[in-house]
Amino acid sequence: MKRFDIKSLIAGIIIGSMGITTVFAATGIKSAILSNANVTLNGASLPLNRSLISVTMDDEQNASLYMPVNELLEKFGYTVNYDSEKNIIDLIPGNSSSHEVTGDLISDGNVVMNLTNNANQTNIAESGSFQAEDNQKLIINVTSDVKGGSIELFLFDPNGKEQRISIGSVKTSITIALKKGVWKYNCSGVFKEGGNVNIVGTIK
């Protein structure tokens, strides 16, 4: 399954706040019908209140499927506001955040990643970056009791190479060798039960 990419979702038509008639307002659309397709996240069902829409363009034979992006984003802690007068869609982070982490010095290392979901929220969406030097190690300590879904932590080295860590109900420690440069990370996931997720990354 292709991993969840919030940017590709934002690129779709936001249905619900704007209304289904917005689909037909776009130039070149031949037809748009409701779809009974189901959405899953990392294999776990992601129930939505609004149906997906199958859209066929005038110059295409195959239909494209559009998701109710506002509802998906809200499940990840965002507020979606549509200003009809200015024709602007404003995405306001709730429990999701973006960090430029320089780190706090502690006795056994330098904390560069400290991710957790808000209390009573069954989702997490955070991203950030940190600076590393050659021969350093990143120790990632994970404590999670989530069930009925999963969390994906994507770590990108200075060259953009991706490492993917899947997190369920687990308590574990992961060691990753670092090289000099800026490392980036992106953590997202939706789950049904639990709600206590903490991911702490320390450079040593």
N, C-alpha and C positions, 0 to 999 in steps of 0.2 A: 504494500500500500504506500502511495506517495505521502511523504510527511506533510503535516499541516503547515501551510505557508500563509501567514496572515496577510502578506502583501498581495497574493493572488486573490484572496477573498475580497479585499478592499477594491480590487480592480473590477469586480462584478457589479451587477445592478443591485442596489440596496432596495429591497422590497419590504413593504410594511409601513415604514414611516412615510415613504413617498407614494405608496399605493401601486396596485397592479397596472393602472392606466399609464403609469410612467413607462412601462415596457413598450406600449404601442406608440408612445409619443416620439420614440427614437426613430430616426430616418432609416429606411431600408429593412424594417422588420415585417415579414410576411405573416407570421402567426406566432402566438404564444399560448400555451396550454399548461394547466396544472399537472404536475408529475407526482406519482406516488412513490418515488425513489426514497430510500432511507439513507441517513447519514451515519457513518461511524467514525470514531476517532481512535486510531491505533487498534482497530478491531472491536472496540466497545461501542455499543449503540449510543447515539447522541440524538435524543428525541427533540423535535422542533415543533412548535405550535403552528407554524405556517408551512405550506407546501412548497416544494421546489417548483420552478417553472421551466418548461422546455420551450426554447425560442428558436425559430427558423428564420434566417435572413433571406432577403429577396434573391440574392445571388448564390445561395447555398442550398444543397439538398439535405444535408444532415443537420439535425437540431443540436443546439448547445444547451446545457443544463445550468440554470442560474439558482444560487442559494439565497435564502433570506439572510443576507450578511449582517444586518443589524442585530438579529436574534443571536447569531453565532458570536458576534463581538460582545454582546451583553453577557453571554455565558462565560466569556473570558474577562469579565470585569469592566468592560468599557460602557460608557454612556454614548448613545448615538443621537445627535441632534441635527434635524434638517431645517434649515432656514429657507422657506420657499421664496421669499422676496429676493434674497441675495443668491439663491440657488447654490447654497454651500452646505456640505455635510461635515459636521464637526464631531470628531472622535475624541472623547474625554476619558483618559485612563482612570480606572477606579483602583482595583487592587493590583493592576499591572503597572510596572514602572521600568524606567531605563536608567542605568547607573553608569557613571564614569568613576570607577572605584580606584582609589589610590591605596587604600588599605589601612588598617589599624594594627599597630605593633602589639603583639602579645608575647607571652613568654616562650611559646613553642613555635612561633612563626608569624607570618604576615597575612592577615585575613584579606582576601581580594574578592570573595564571593560569599554572600549571606542571603539566601533566598528562602522565602517562606510565604505561604498563602495567608490571606486574611482569615481571622476567626470566622467559622461558619460558612466559608466559601469553598465550594467543591471544584475549584479550578485554580490554576496558577499561570501567570504569564509575565515573565521578567527577562530582561536582557541587560548586557553590560560589557565591560572590557577591563583589562588590567595589563600592566607592563611586567614582563619577565626578563630574566637574564639567562645566559647559557648555564647549563648544569644544575639549574634549580628544578625542584619537583613541586607539583600541585597535588596536595592531599585533599580529596573531596570526601567529606563525611556526610552520609545521607541517613536521615531518620524519617520514615514515612509509614503511615498506617492506611493508606488509601486502598480502596477496593472498588471493583466494577469499572475500572478504567486504567489509564497509565499516564505517566509523565515522561516527556522526552527532554533530555538535556543535550544540546548541541554545543560542542566546543570547537572553535576554529583557531588554528595556529596562525602565525604571522603571514604564511603563504596562502591562507584560505582553505587549507586541508581540514576536512570535517571529521570529528569523532562524535559518535552518538552513544548516549547512555540512556537506557530505558529503565524507569523507576516505577516499581509497584509498591507493595507493602513489604518494606525491607529496612534493615538497619545494617549499613555496610560502609566500608572505607575503600576508596579507589585512589591509586597513585598514578600520576601521569608525568612523564619526563617533559620538561619544557626547554625551549630554546629562546634566544633573545628576540624581543619584539613585542608587539601588541597582540594579545590574545582576546578573542571575543567569545561570548557565550549567549545562548538563547534557550530559555526554559519555558515550556508550555505543556498544559495537559488539563483534562477534565475527568472527573471521577464521580462515582455515585455515593460512596460512603467514606467514612474516615474524616479527613480534613486537617490532619496534622502532618505537614510536610516541611522539612527543614534541610537545606543543602548548604553546607559551609565549605568553602574552598580556602585552603591555607597554603601559602608558598613557603617552602623551606629550602 
